[in-house]
Amino acid sequence: MKRLSIIGFLLAVLAFAASAEGLRREAGEAFLEPLQKRDSILVADQFRYGLELVDVTEGTPLALPELKTENDAPLEFVGGWKLDSVRVSRRKETPARYNIRAFLTLTTWMGGQYQLPDLPVLLAGDTLVFKAPAQPLEVKEMPIDMETFQVHDIKPQVKFPYTFQEVAPWALGGLALIALVALLLRWLLSRRKAKEQEQADEPAHIRALRKLDKYRGDKFWKPEQQKGFYSGVTDALREYIASRYGVSALEMTTAEIFRDLQGSDIPQDLYQEMKTLFERADFVKFAKFTATPEENATVLPQAIRFVTSTYQQEIAGQAGNDQATQTGGANDVL
């Protein structure tokens, strides 16, 4: 950061008064530039009025006078001095040197021509005077026809209708997004239907064994997870029983299922084993019963044994029927 000592107005006035006449030097012309870039100067426009110091050594004392206008003066200074380093030059083992731009912001509320004051600066004990621009500051007022002038209310903001060129990109983008989402949903639904159809075409025992395989391990034996464990196992068995024996097991109670399974080709020990498993599952699901780890350990092996055993009986029965058919056909030929 530049190290510049800004001295107050009182110190600057004393320094100016104490300095000898021979120390006053012309230092060039002050600059004046409008903040609003336009080809004419109007009332209430703001200007930067200031000076530029070149090659000021770091640490050099600098005093700027406080410029004020009288209460009835048309020119008004907005705020105080502002300093800006427009260039910094640094070399090894030497103090930095700055080009400093110092300015005030002024404005006026009346039209006319105004002669700006000179700008004296105290720099390192030397008084530098920056001459005001030779041409006066001319401020113009907006011309008003007093004969036809009428006071009107402030008009609301003009709202223009949207054009097709403005709406078209958004509309086309929206349609493209909707089409993309529709295609994505259609693809996901087709994949889901294909997967469901593939699973539906699987043999009943394959579907049952695949669902039972999800419940391997003892992580489902915790008391808070037993309800889901027994529900999943028995639901897989219900679907298999419905497909294998034509019993509406998904809509029946345990008692109704095993009543309809009496007299089927299920071995008696396997029948009793499955009935015990379903009854225990009912207690866990509806009576808040907690099964022991030993009971939980037998669930999955019993369910898998029931599916594989009954499926093998079905295969054996089909093979016997085919052999009987072939034998009957041979006797007919003989």
SERO-4910 file (N, C-alpha, C, O; in steps of 0.05 Angstrom, whole numbers):
BEGIN
 pado doro    nc1    nc2    nc3   cac1   cac2   cac3    cc1    cc2    cc3    oc1    oc2    oc3
  Met    A     17    -24      0      0      0      0     18     25      0     40     25     11
  Lys    A      8     46    -13     23     71    -13     22     84     14      1     82     28
  Arg    A     43     96     22     45    109     48     43    139     43     64    152     37
  Leu    A     20    150     45     15    179     40      3    192     65    -15    181     77
  Ser    A     15    214     73      5    228     97    -15    249     88     -8    268     74
  Ile    A    -40    246     95    -61    265     88    -65    284    112    -74    276    133
  Ile    A    -58    309    107    -59    329    129    -85    345    126    -94    350    103
  Gly    A    -97    353    147   -122    367    147   -120    395    136    -98    405    130
  Phe    A   -143    407    133   -145    433    120   -130    455    136   -117    472    124
  Leu    A   -132    454    163   -119    475    179    -89    474    175    -77    495    172
  Leu    A    -77    450    176    -48    447    172    -40    457    144    -19    470    141
  Ala    A    -57    451    124    -50    460     97    -51    490     95    -33    502     82
  Val    A    -71    503    107    -72    533    106    -48    545    119    -37    564    109
  Leu    A    -40    535    143    -17    545    156      8    542    140     26    560    139
  Ala    A     10    519    126     34    514    110     35    533     86     56    543     78
  Phe    A     12    538     74     11    556     51     18    584     60     33    598     46
  Ala    A      8    592     83     14    619     93     43    623    100     55    644     96
  Ala    A     56    602    111     83    604    120    103    601     97    126    610     99
  Ser    A     95    589     75    113    585     53    120    611     39    103    629     38
  Ala    A    144    614     30    153    638     17    142    639    -12    135    619    -23
  Glu    A    140    664    -22    129    668    -48    146    653    -69    136    644    -90
  Gly    A    172    652    -64    189    639    -84    185    609    -85    194    597   -105
  Leu    A    172    597    -65    168    568    -65    144    560    -81    140    537    -87
  Arg    A    126    579    -88    102    573   -103    110    568   -132    123    584   -145
  Arg    A    102    544   -143    109    537   -170     84    528   -185     67    514   -174
  Glu    A     83    536   -210     62    526   -227     67    497   -233     89    489   -241
  Ala    A     47    480   -229     51    451   -232     34    439   -254     30    415   -255
  Gly    A     24    455   -272      7    444   -293    -22    452   -290    -29    468   -273
  Glu    A    -38    439   -306    -67    445   -306    -83    423   -294    -77    399   -298
  Ala    A   -103    430   -278   -120    410   -265   -138    397   -287   -143    409   -308
  Phe    A   -147    373   -281   -164    360   -301   -193    361   -292   -199    363   -268
  Leu    A   -211    360   -311   -240    359   -307   -252    339   -326   -249    341   -350
  Glu    A   -266    319   -315   -278    298   -332   -305    291   -321   -309    288   -297
  Pro    A   -325    288   -338   -352    281   -329   -354    251   -323   -341    235   -336
  Leu    A   -370    245   -303   -375    217   -296   -395    205   -316   -395    181   -321
  Gln    A   -413    222   -327   -432    212   -347   -421    218   -374   -416    241   -381
  Lys    A   -417    197   -390   -405    200   -416   -427    208   -436   -443    192   -445
  Arg    A   -428    234   -442   -448    244   -461   -436    268   -476   -415    279   -468
  Asp    A   -450    277   -497   -439    299   -513   -446    327   -503   -438    346   -515
  Ser    A   -461    329   -481   -468    354   -470   -469    352   -439   -472    330   -429
  Ile    A   -466    374   -426   -466    375   -396   -492    386   -387   -501    408   -395
  Leu    A   -506    371   -369   -532    378   -360   -531    383   -330   -512    376   -316
  Val    A   -552    396   -320   -556    400   -292   -556    373   -277   -568    354   -287
  Ala    A   -543    372   -254   -541    349   -236   -521    328   -246   -517    308   -233
  Asp    A   -507    333   -268   -485    316   -276   -463    319   -255   -459    340   -243
  Gln    A   -447    297   -252   -425    298   -233   -398    297   -249   -397    285   -270
  Phe    A   -378    310   -237   -352    312   -250   -330    306   -230   -333    310   -206
  Arg    A   -308    296   -241   -284    293   -225   -266    317   -231   -259    322   -254
  Tyr    A   -259    332   -210   -241    355   -213   -217    350   -196   -220    348   -171
  Gly    A   -193    349   -208   -170    342   -192   -144    346   -206   -143    362   -225
  Leu    A   -124    332   -197    -96    336   -206    -82    310   -206    -91    290   -195
  Glu    A    -59    309   -219    -42    286   -221    -13    293   -213     -2    312   -224
  Leu    A     -2    278   -194     26    281   -186     42    258   -197     34    235   -195
  Val    A     65    264   -208     81    244   -221    107    240   -205    120    259   -196
  Asp    A    114    214   -202    139    206   -188    141    217   -160    161    230   -153
  Val    A    121    211   -144    122    219   -116    135    197   -100    127    174   -101
  Thr    A    156    204    -86    171    184    -71    155    174    -47    141    190    -34
  Glu    A    157    149    -42    143    137    -19    151    151      7    174    154     13
  Gly    A    130    158     23    134    172     48    135    202     46    138    215     66
  Thr    A    131    213     22    131    243     19    106    255     32     84    245     26
  Pro    A    109    275     50     85    288     61     69    302     39     80    315     21
  Leu    A     42    300     42     24    311     21      1    324     36    -12    311     52
  Ala    A     -6    349     29    -29    363     41    -46    374     18    -36    386      0
  Leu    A    -73    369     21    -92    378      1   -112    397     15   -121    390     36
  Pro    A   -118    419      3   -136    439     16   -165    429     16   -173    414     -2
  Glu    A   -180    437     36   -209    430     36   -224    452     21   -224    475     30
  Leu    A   -236    445      0   -251    465    -17   -280    464     -9   -293    443     -9
  Lys    A   -291    487     -3   -319    490      3   -331    512    -13   -317    530    -23
  Thr    A   -357    510    -16   -372    532    -30   -391    544    -11   -399    532      9
  Glu    A   -399    568    -16   -418    582      1   -446    569     -2   -451    554    -21
  Asn    A   -463    575     17   -490    562     17   -505    568     -8   -520    552    -18
  Asp    A   -501    593    -19   -516    600    -43   -501    596    -69   -510    603    -90
  Ala    A   -477    584    -67   -461    579    -91   -473    556   -107   -483    537    -95
  Pro    A   -473    559   -133   -485    538   -150   -469    512   -151   -480    490   -155
  Leu    A   -442    514   -147   -425    490   -148   -425    477   -120   -425    490   -100
  Glu    A   -426    450   -120   -426    435    -95   -407    412    -97   -407    397   -117
  Phe    A   -389    409    -77   -370    387    -76   -383    364    -60   -393    368    -38
  Val    A   -382    341    -73   -395    317    -61   -372    300    -48   -356    288    -62
  Gly    A   -372    300    -22   -351    285     -8   -324    300     -7   -323    323    -16
  Gly    A   -304    286      2   -277    298      4   -258    288    -18   -267    276    -37
  Trp    A   -233    293    -13   -213    284    -32   -211    254    -33   -214    240    -13
  Lys    A   -205    244    -57   -200    216    -61   -174    213    -75   -168    227    -95
  Leu    A   -157    194    -66   -131    189    -77   -130    162    -90   -142    142    -80
  Asp    A   -115    160   -112   -113    134   -126    -85    133   -138    -76    152   -151
  Ser    A    -71    111   -134    -45    107   -146    -49     95   -174    -57     71   -176
  Val    A    -44    110   -195    -48    100   -222    -24     84   -232    -27     69   -251
  Arg    A     -1     88   -219     23     73   -227     42     71   -204     45     91   -189
  Val    A     55     49   -200     74     45   -179    100     34   -192     99     15   -207
  Ser    A    122     47   -185    148     38   -196    165     30   -172    170     46   -154
  Arg    A    175      6   -172    192     -5   -151    219    -14   -162    220    -28   -183
  Arg    A    240     -7   -148    267    -16   -155    280    -27   -130    273    -19   -108
  Lys    A    300    -43   -134    314    -55   -111    329    -33    -96    342    -15   -107
  Glu    A    326    -34    -69    341    -17    -50    334     12    -54    350     29    -45
  Thr    A    312     19    -67    304     47    -69    274     49    -62    260     30    -67
  Pro    A    265     72    -51    237     75    -44    220     74    -70    228     81    -92
  Ala    A    195     65    -66    177     63    -88    168     91    -97    168    110    -81
  Arg    A    161     94   -122    152    120   -133    124    116   -145    119     96   -158
  Tyr    A    107    136   -140     79    134   -147     71    156   -166     82    178   -165
  Asn    A     52    150   -184     37    170   -198     10    171   -185     -5    152   -185
  Ile    A      4    194   -173    -20    196   -156    -41    214   -170    -34    235   -181
  Arg    A    -65    204   -169    -88    219   -180   -106    227   -156   -117    209   -143
  Ala    A   -109    253   -151   -126    263   -130   -148    279   -142   -144    296   -159
  Phe    A   -173    275   -132   -195    289   -144   -218    293   -124   -220    279   -104
  Leu    A   -235    312   -130   -260    318   -116   -283    313   -136   -279    315   -160
  Thr    A   -306    306   -125   -330    303   -142   -348    328   -138   -355    334   -115
  Leu    A   -355    341   -160   -371    365   -158   -395    363   -176   -395    347   -195
  Thr    A   -416    378   -169   -441    378   -185   -453    406   -182   -444    422   -166
  Thr    A   -474    410   -197   -489    436   -195   -518    431   -202   -524    413   -218
  Trp    A   -535    447   -191   -564    444   -195   -575    468   -211   -599    471   -214
  Met    A   -557    485   -221   -566    508   -237   -549    509   -262   -525    503   -262
  Gly    A   -562    518   -284   -547    521   -309   -531    547   -309   -536    565   -293
  Gly    A   -511    548   -326   -494    572   -328   -466    564   -334   -459    541   -339
  Gln    A   -448    585   -333   -420    581   -337   -406    586   -310   -411    606   -296
  Tyr    A   -387    568   -303   -373    570   -277   -343    568   -281   -333    550   -296
  Gln    A   -329    587   -269   -300    586   -269   -291    570   -244   -297    577   -222
  Leu    A   -276    548   -249   -267    531   -227   -243    543   -213   -227    557   -226
  Pro    A   -239    537   -187   -217    549   -173   -191    533   -178   -191    510   -187
  Asp    A   -168    547   -174   -142    534   -176   -140    514   -153   -153    516   -132
  Leu    A   -122    495   -156   -118    474   -136    -89    475   -126    -71    465   -139
  Pro    A    -84    488   -102    -57    487    -90    -53    462    -75    -71    451    -62
  Val    A    -28    452    -75    -20    427    -62      6    432    -48     25    444    -59
  Leu    A      8    423    -23     33    424     -8     46    396     -9     35    377      2
  Leu    A     69    395    -23     83    370    -27    112    373    -18    127    388    -30
  Ala    A    119    360      5    146    360     15    155    389     21    178    396     15
  Gly    A    137    405     32    144    433     39    143    452     16    148    476     20
  Asp    A    137    443     -7    136    460    -31    107    463    -39     92    443    -39
  Thr    A     98    487    -47     71    492    -55     69    491    -85     82    506    -99
  Leu    A     52    472    -94     48    469   -123     19    479   -129      1    472   -115
  Val    A     16    494   -150    -10    505   -158    -18    494   -185     -3    497   -205
  Phe    A    -40    480   -185    -51    469   -210    -73    488   -219    -93    492   -206
  Lys    A    -68    500   -243    -87    520   -253   -113    507   -263   -113    485   -273
  Ala    A   -135    521   -258   -161    511   -267   -162    512   -297   -148    528   -309
  Pro    A   -179    496   -310   -182    497   -339   -189    526   -348   -205    539   -335
  Ala    A   -177    534   -370   -182    562   -379   -211    565   -388   -222    587   -385
  Gln    A   -223    545   -400   -250    548   -409   -269    543   -386   -266    523   -372
  Pro    A   -289    560   -382   -307    556   -359   -324    531   -363   -327    520   -385
  Leu    A   -334    521   -341   -352    498   -342   -380    508   -349   -392    523   -334
  Glu    A   -390    499   -371   -417    507   -381   -437    484   -376   -434    462   -386
  Val    A   -457    491   -360   -478    472   -352   -504    480   -365   -512    503   -362
  Lys    A   -517    462   -380   -541    468   -394   -565    457   -379   -564    437   -366
  Glu    A   -588    471   -382   -613    461   -371   -630    450   -393   -627    458   -416
  Met    A   -648    433   -386   -667    422   -405   -687    444   -413   -699    456   -396
  Pro    A   -689    449   -439   -708    470   -448   -737    462   -443   -745    439   -449
  Ile    A   -753    480   -433   -781    475   -427   -798    496   -441   -793    520   -438
  Asp    A   -818    487   -456   -837    505   -469   -859    512   -448   -877    497   -443
  Met    A   -856    536   -437   -875    544   -415   -903    548   -425   -922    546   -409
  Glu    A   -907    553   -451   -934    557   -462   -950    531   -464   -973    530   -457
  Thr    A   -937    510   -472   -951    485   -475   -944    464   -453   -954    442   -454
  Phe    A   -928    472   -434   -920    453   -413   -943    445   -396   -958    462   -387
  Gln    A   -947    419   -391   -967    409   -373   -954    388   -355   -937    372   -364
  Val    A   -962    388   -330   -952    368   -311   -967    342   -314   -992    342   -314
  His    A   -953    320   -318   -966    294   -321   -955    275   -299   -933    279   -288
  Asp    A   -972    255   -293   -963    235   -274   -940    218   -286   -937    217   -310
  Ile    A   -925    205   -268   -904    187   -278   -916    163   -292   -935    150   -282
  Lys    A   -907    158   -316   -918    136   -331   -907    109   -321   -883    108   -313
  Pro    A   -923     89   -321   -913     62   -312   -894     51   -333   -892     61   -355
  Gln    A   -879     31   -324   -860     18   -342   -874      5   -366   -895     -9   -362
  Val    A   -864      9   -389   -876     -2   -414   -870    -32   -415   -847    -40   -412
  Lys    A   -890    -48   -419   -888    -77   -421   -893    -85   -450   -915    -81   -460
  Phe    A   -874    -97   -462   -876   -106   -490   -884   -135   -490   -874   -151   -474
  Pro    A   -901   -144   -509   -908   -172   -510   -884   -189   -520   -867   -179   -534
  Tyr    A   -884   -214   -511   -863   -232   -520   -867   -239   -549   -889   -242   -560
  Thr    A   -844   -240   -563   -844   -247   -591   -839   -277   -595   -830   -291   -576
  Phe    A   -845   -287   -619   -840   -315   -625   -811   -322   -623   -804   -344   -614
  Gln    A   -793   -304   -631   -764   -310   -629   -755   -313   -600   -737   -328   -595
  Glu    A   -768   -299   -582   -761   -302   -554   -772   -327   -541   -759   -340   -525
  Val    A   -796   -335   -549   -809   -358   -537   -800   -384   -550   -799   -405   -536
  Ala    A   -794   -384   -576   -788   -408   -590   -766   -425   -578   -769   -449   -575
  Pro    A   -743   -413   -571   -722   -430   -559   -731   -444   -533   -724   -468   -529
  Trp    A   -745   -430   -516   -755   -442   -491   -775   -464   -497   -775   -486   -484
  Ala    A   -793   -459   -516   -814   -479   -522   -801   -504   -534   -808   -527   -526
  Leu    A   -783   -500   -553   -770   -524   -565   -753   -539   -545   -752   -563   -545
  Gly    A   -740   -524   -527   -724   -537   -506   -742   -553   -487   -735   -575   -479
  Gly    A   -765   -542   -480   -784   -556   -463   -795   -581   -476   -797   -602   -463
  Leu    A   -802   -579   -502   -812   -603   -516   -790   -625   -518   -796   -648   -515
  Ala    A   -766   -616   -523   -744   -636   -525   -739   -650   -498   -734   -674   -497
  Leu    A   -741   -634   -476   -737   -646   -450   -760   -666   -444   -755   -687   -433
  Ile    A   -785   -658   -450   -807   -676   -446   -805   -702   -462   -810   -723   -452
  Ala    A   -796   -699   -487   -792   -723   -504   -770   -741   -493   -773   -765   -493
  Leu    A   -749   -728   -483   -727   -744   -471   -736   -759   -447   -730   -783   -443
  Val    A   -751   -746   -429   -761   -759   -405   -781   -781   -412   -780   -803   -400
  Ala    A   -798   -777   -432   -817   -797   -441   -802   -822   -452   -809   -845   -445
  Leu    A   -782   -817   -468   -766   -840   -478   -752   -855   -456   -750   -880   -456
  Leu    A   -741   -840   -436   -728   -853   -414   -747   -870   -398   -741   -893   -390
  Leu    A   -771   -859   -392   -791   -875   -377   -800   -899   -393   -804   -921   -381
  Arg    A   -804   -896   -419   -812   -919   -435   -791   -941   -435   -798   -964   -433
  Trp    A   -766   -933   -436   -744   -952   -435   -743   -967   -408   -739   -991   -407
  Leu    A   -747   -952   -387   -746   -964   -360   -770   -983   -357   -767  -1004   -345
  Leu    A   -794   -975   -366   -817   -992   -364   -814  -1018   -381   -822  -1039   -372
  Ser    A   -802  -1014   -404   -798  -1038   -421   -779  -1058   -408   -783  -1082   -409
  Arg    A   -757  -1047   -396   -738  -1064   -382   -752  -1078   -358   -747  -1102   -353
  Arg    A   -768  -1063   -344   -782  -1075   -321   -801  -1097   -330   -802  -1119   -318
  Lys    A   -816  -1092   -352   -835  -1112   -361   -820  -1137   -372   -828  -1160   -367
  Ala    A   -797  -1132   -385   -782  -1155   -396   -771  -1171   -372   -771  -1196   -374
  Lys    A   -762  -1158   -351   -752  -1173   -328   -774  -1188   -314   -770  -1211   -306
  Glu    A   -798  -1175   -312   -820  -1189   -299   -829  -1213   -316   -836  -1234   -306
  Gln    A   -829  -1209   -343   -837  -1231   -361   -817  -1254   -359   -824  -1278   -360
  Glu    A   -791  -1247   -357   -770  -1267   -355   -773  -1283   -329   -770  -1307   -329
  Gln    A   -780  -1269   -308   -784  -1283   -282   -809  -1299   -283   -810  -1321   -271
  Ala    A   -830  -1290   -297   -855  -1305   -298   -851  -1331   -315   -865  -1351   -309
  Asp    A   -833  -1330   -334   -829  -1354   -351   -811  -1374   -336   -809  -1397   -346
  Glu    A   -799  -1367   -314   -782  -1386   -300   -800  -1407   -287   -823  -1402   -280
  Pro    A   -789  -1431   -283   -804  -1452   -268   -809  -1443   -240   -794  -1426   -229
  Ala    A   -831  -1453   -228   -839  -1444   -201   -817  -1450   -181   -813  -1433   -163
  His    A   -804  -1473   -183   -784  -1479   -162   -759  -1461   -165   -746  -1455   -145
  Ile    A   -752  -1452   -189   -730  -1433   -193   -736  -1406   -180   -720  -1395   -166
  Arg    A   -761  -1396   -185   -769  -1371   -173   -768  -1373   -142   -759  -1354   -129
  Ala    A   -778  -1395   -132   -779  -1398   -103   -751  -1399    -91   -746  -1386    -71
  Leu    A   -734  -1415   -103   -706  -1417    -93   -691  -1390    -95   -676  -1383    -77
  Arg    A   -696  -1375   -116   -683  -1349   -119   -692  -1330    -97   -676  -1315    -86
  Lys    A   -718  -1330    -91   -728  -1312    -70   -718  -1321    -42   -712  -1305    -25
  Leu    A   -717  -1347    -38   -708  -1357    -12   -678  -1351     -8   -669  -1348     15
  Asp    A   -663  -1350    -29   -634  -1345    -27   -628  -1317    -15   -606  -1313     -5
  Lys    A   -647  -1299    -17   -643  -1272     -6   -642  -1272     24   -631  -1253     36
  Tyr    A   -651  -1293     37   -653  -1293     67   -632  -1310     79   -635  -1320    102
  Arg    A   -610  -1315     65   -588  -1330     77   -574  -1313     97   -572  -1288     94
  Gly    A   -563  -1325    118   -548  -1311    139   -565  -1306    163   -590  -1307    162
  Asp    A   -552  -1300    185   -566  -1296    211   -573  -1267    216   -582  -1260    238
  Lys    A   -568  -1249    197   -574  -1221    201   -604  -1216    203   -613  -1195    213
  Phe    A   -620  -1235    193   -649  -1232    194   -661  -1244    219   -685  -1243    223
  Trp    A   -644  -1254    237   -655  -1268    260   -659  -1249    284   -669  -1257    305
  Lys    A   -651  -1224    281   -655  -1205    303   -685  -1201    309   -701  -1203    290
  Pro    A   -692  -1197    334   -721  -1195    340   -736  -1174    324   -759  -1179    316
  Glu    A   -723  -1152    318   -737  -1131    303   -739  -1137    273   -753  -1124    259
  Gln    A   -725  -1158    263   -725  -1165    235   -738  -1192    230   -741  -1201    207
  Gln    A   -747  -1206    251   -758  -1233    247   -785  -1232    232   -791  -1250    216
  Lys    A   -800  -1211    236   -826  -1209    222   -822  -1209    191   -835  -1223    176
  Gly    A   -803  -1192    182   -797  -1191    154   -785  -1217    144   -790  -1226    121
  Phe    A   -768  -1230    160   -756  -1255    153   -777  -1277    148   -776  -1290    127
  Tyr    A   -794  -1281    167   -815  -1303    165   -835  -1296    143   -844  -1314    129
  Ser    A   -841  -1270    140   -860  -1262    119   -849  -1268     91   -862  -1279     73
  Gly    A   -823  -1261     87   -811  -1266     61   -808  -1296     54   -814  -1303     31
  Val    A   -801  -1312     74   -798  -1341     68   -825  -1353     62   -828  -1368     43
  Thr    A   -845  -1348     79   -871  -1360     75   -885  -1350     49   -900  -1365     36
  Asp    A   -880  -1324     42   -892  -1314     17   -880  -1329     -7   -895  -1335    -26
  Ala    A   -854  -1334     -7   -842  -1349    -28   -853  -1377    -30   -858  -1388    -52
  Leu    A   -858  -1389     -7   -870  -1416     -6   -899  -1416    -15   -908  -1434    -29
  Arg    A   -913  -1396     -8   -942  -1393    -17   -943  -1392    -47   -960  -1405    -59
  Glu    A   -926  -1375    -59   -926  -1373    -89   -919  -1401   -101   -931  -1409   -121
  Tyr    A   -900  -1414    -90   -893  -1441   -101   -916  -1461    -98   -921  -1476   -116
  Ile    A   -928  -1461    -75   -951  -1480    -70   -974  -1474    -90   -986  -1492   -101
  Ala    A   -979  -1448    -94  -1001  -1440   -112   -995  -1450   -140  -1012  -1459   -154
  Ser    A   -969  -1448   -149   -962  -1456   -176   -960  -1487   -178   -967  -1498   -199
  Arg    A   -949  -1499   -158   -944  -1528   -159   -969  -1545   -155   -973  -1565   -168
  Tyr    A   -987  -1537   -136  -1010  -1553   -128  -1037  -1541   -136  -1058  -1553   -131
  Gly    A  -1036  -1516   -148  -1061  -1504   -156  -1078  -1495   -133  -1103  -1494   -135
  Val    A  -1066  -1489   -110  -1081  -1480    -86  -1077  -1450    -84  -1055  -1440    -88
  Ser    A  -1099  -1435    -78  -1097  -1406    -76  -1084  -1398    -49  -1096  -1386    -32
  Ala    A  -1059  -1406    -47  -1045  -1402    -21  -1040  -1373    -14  -1038  -1367     10
  Leu    A  -1039  -1355    -34  -1034  -1327    -28  -1057  -1314    -14  -1054  -1294     -1
  Glu    A  -1081  -1325    -17  -1105  -1313     -5  -1115  -1330     19  -1136  -1322     30
  Met    A  -1102  -1352     26  -1112  -1369     47  -1097  -1366     73  -1074  -1355     73
  Thr    A  -1109  -1375     94  -1096  -1377    120  -1079  -1402    120  -1081  -1419    103
  Thr    A  -1063  -1405    141  -1046  -1429    144  -1063  -1454    146  -1057  -1474    133
  Ala    A  -1085  -1452    162  -1102  -1476    165  -1115  -1484    139  -1118  -1508    133
  Glu    A  -1123  -1464    123  -1137  -1470     97  -1117  -1482     77  -1124  -1500     62
  Ile    A  -1092  -1472     77  -1072  -1482     58  -1067  -1512     64  -1068  -1528     45
  Phe    A  -1061  -1518     89  -1054  -1546     95  -1078  -1565     95  -1075  -1589     94
  Arg    A  -1102  -1554     98  -1126  -1571     94  -1129  -1579     65  -1135  -1602     60
  Asp    A  -1123  -1561     46  -1125  -1568     18  -1102  -1585      9  -1104  -1599    -11
  Leu    A  -1079  -1584     23  -1056  -1600     15  -1058  -1629     25  -1041  -1646     18
  Gln    A  -1077  -1634     43  -1080  -1662     52  -1088  -1680     28  -1104  -1673     12
  Gly    A  -1075  -1703     28  -1080  -1722      6  -1063  -1717    -18  -1065  -1732    -38
  Ser    A  -1045  -1696    -18  -1027  -1692    -40  -1003  -1711    -38  -1002  -1727    -19
  Asp    A   -985  -1708    -57   -961  -1726    -57   -939  -1717    -39   -917  -1728    -40
  Ile    A   -945  -1697    -21   -924  -1688     -2   -921  -1709     19   -940  -1718     31
  Pro    A   -896  -1717     24   -891  -1737     46   -901  -1725     73   -901  -1701     77
  Gln    A   -910  -1744     90   -922  -1735    115   -903  -1720    133   -911  -1700    145
  Asp    A   -878  -1728    134   -859  -1714    151   -853  -1686    141   -851  -1667    156
  Leu    A   -852  -1683    114   -848  -1657    101   -872  -1639    105   -870  -1615    109
  Tyr    A   -896  -1652    103   -921  -1637    106   -922  -1626    135   -929  -1602    138
  Gln    A   -916  -1642    155   -917  -1633    183   -896  -1611    188   -900  -1593    204
  Glu    A   -873  -1614    175   -851  -1595    179   -859  -1567    169   -854  -1547    181
  Met    A   -872  -1567    145   -881  -1542    133   -904  -1529    149   -905  -1505    153
  Lys    A   -922  -1546    160   -944  -1536    176   -933  -1522    201   -943  -1501    209
  Thr    A   -913  -1535    214   -901  -1523    238   -887  -1497    231   -889  -1478    247
  Leu    A   -874  -1496    208   -860  -1471    200   -880  -1448    196   -876  -1426    205
  Phe    A   -903  -1454    182   -923  -1433    177   -936  -1424    202   -941  -1400    206
  Glu    A   -942  -1443    221   -954  -1435    246   -936  -1417    263   -944  -1398    275
  Arg    A   -910  -1424    263   -891  -1407    278   -889  -1379    265   -888  -1359    278
  Ala    A   -890  -1379    238   -889  -1353    224   -914  -1336    231   -911  -1311    234
  Asp    A   -937  -1348    234   -961  -1333    242   -957  -1321    270   -965  -1299    275
  Phe    A   -946  -1336    288   -941  -1326    315   -922  -1302    315   -926  -1282    329
  Val    A   -901  -1304    298   -881  -1282    297   -894  -1257    284   -890  -1235    293
  Lys    A   -910  -1261    263   -922  -1238    249   -945  -1225    263   -948  -1201    263
  Phe    A   -962  -1241    277   -986  -1230    288   -988  -1230    319  -1004  -1216    330
  Ala    A   -971  -1246    332   -973  -1248    361   -948  -1238    375   -944  -1242    399
  Lys    A   -930  -1224    360   -905  -1213    371   -888  -1234    385   -875  -1229    405
  Phe    A   -889  -1258    374   -872  -1280    384   -844  -1278    374   -840  -1271    351
  Thr    A   -824  -1283    391   -796  -1282    384   -785  -1310    383   -784  -1324    403
  Ala    A   -777  -1319    359   -766  -1346    356   -738  -1347    366   -724  -1327    366
  Thr    A   -729  -1371    374   -702  -1375    384   -683  -1378    360   -692  -1384    338
  Pro    A   -657  -1373    365   -638  -1377    343   -639  -1405    331   -635  -1408    307
  Glu    A   -643  -1425    348   -645  -1453    338   -668  -1456    319   -665  -1469    298
  Glu    A   -691  -1444    325   -714  -1446    308   -709  -1431    282   -717  -1440    260
  Asn    A   -697  -1407    284   -691  -1391    260   -671  -1406    241   -673  -1404    217
  Ala    A   -653  -1421    253   -633  -1435    237   -645  -1457    220   -634  -1464    199
  Thr    A   -669  -1467    228   -681  -1489    212   -700  -1479    190   -708  -1494    174
  Val    A   -706  -1453    190   -727  -1443    172   -718  -1446    143   -732  -1459    127
  Leu    A   -695  -1435    135   -687  -1435    107   -681  -1463     97   -689  -1470     75
  Pro    A   -666  -1480    112   -662  -1508    102   -688  -1523     98   -691  -1538     79
  Gln    A   -708  -1520    117   -733  -1534    113   -748  -1524     88   -759  -1540     74
  Ala    A   -748  -1498     84   -762  -1487     60   -749  -1497     35   -763  -1504     16
  Ile    A   -722  -1496     33   -708  -1505      9   -713  -1535      5   -717  -1544    -18
  Arg    A   -713  -1551     26   -718  -1580     24   -746  -1585     14   -750  -1604     -2
  Phe    A   -765  -1570     23   -793  -1574     14   -795  -1568    -16   -807  -1584    -31
  Val    A   -782  -1547    -26   -784  -1540    -55   -770  -1561    -71   -781  -1571    -91
  Thr    A   -746  -1568    -64   -730  -1587    -81   -743  -1615    -80   -743  -1629   -101
  Ser    A   -753  -1623    -57   -764  -1650    -55   -789  -1652    -72   -793  -1672    -87
  Thr    A   -807  -1633    -69   -833  -1635    -84   -828  -1631   -114   -842  -1643   -130
  Tyr    A   -808  -1615   -121   -802  -1612   -150   -791  -1638   -161   -798  -1646   -183
  Gln    A   -774  -1652   -146   -763  -1678   -155   -785  -1699   -158   -785  -1715   -176
  Gln    A   -805  -1698   -140   -828  -1716   -143   -843  -1710   -168   -853  -1728   -182
  Glu    A   -846  -1684   -175   -860  -1677   -199   -845  -1687   -224   -857  -1697   -242
  Ile    A   -818  -1684   -224   -802  -1694   -246   -805  -1724   -249   -807  -1735   -271
  Ala    A   -804  -1738   -225   -807  -1767   -226   -834  -1776   -236   -836  -1795   -251
  Gly    A   -855  -1761   -228   -882  -1767   -238   -885  -1763   -267   -897  -1780   -281
  Gln    A   -873  -1741   -278   -874  -1736   -307   -859  -1758   -322   -868  -1767   -343
  Ala    A   -836  -1766   -311   -821  -1787   -325   -836  -1813   -325   -836  -1828   -345
  Gly    A   -851  -1820   -303   -867  -1845   -302   -889  -1843   -322   -896  -1863   -335
  Asn    A   -902  -1820   -324   -924  -1817   -344   -914  -1821   -372   -927  -1833   -389
  Asp    A   -891  -1809   -378   -880  -1812   -405   -873  -1841   -411   -878  -1850   -433
  Gln    A   -862  -1855   -392   -855  -1884   -396   -880  -1900   -400   -881  -1918   -417
  Ala    A   -902  -1894   -385   -927  -1909   -388   -939  -1904   -415   -950  -1922   -428
  Thr    A   -937  -1879   -424   -948  -1872   -450   -933  -1887   -472   -945  -1898   -491
  Gln    A   -906  -1887   -470   -890  -1901   -490   -897  -1931   -490   -898  -1944   -512
  Thr    A   -900  -1943   -466   -906  -1972   -464   -934  -1978   -476   -937  -1998   -491
  Gly    A   -953  -1961   -470   -980  -1965   -482   -979  -1963   -512   -994  -1978   -525
  Gly    A   -964  -1945   -522   -962  -1942   -551   -949  -1966   -564   -957  -1975   -585
  Ala    A   -929  -1978   -550   -916  -2002   -561   -935  -2026   -561   -936  -2041   -581
  Asn    A   -951  -2029   -540   -971  -2051   -539   -991  -2048   -561  -1000  -2068   -573
  Asp    A   -999  -2023   -567  -1018  -2019   -588  -1007  -2028   -615  -1021  -2039   -632
  Val    A   -981  -2023   -619   -968  -2031   -644   -967  -2061   -646   -972  -2072   -668
  Leu    A   -960  -2075   -624   -959  -2104   -624   -987  -2116   -629   -989  -2140   -630
***
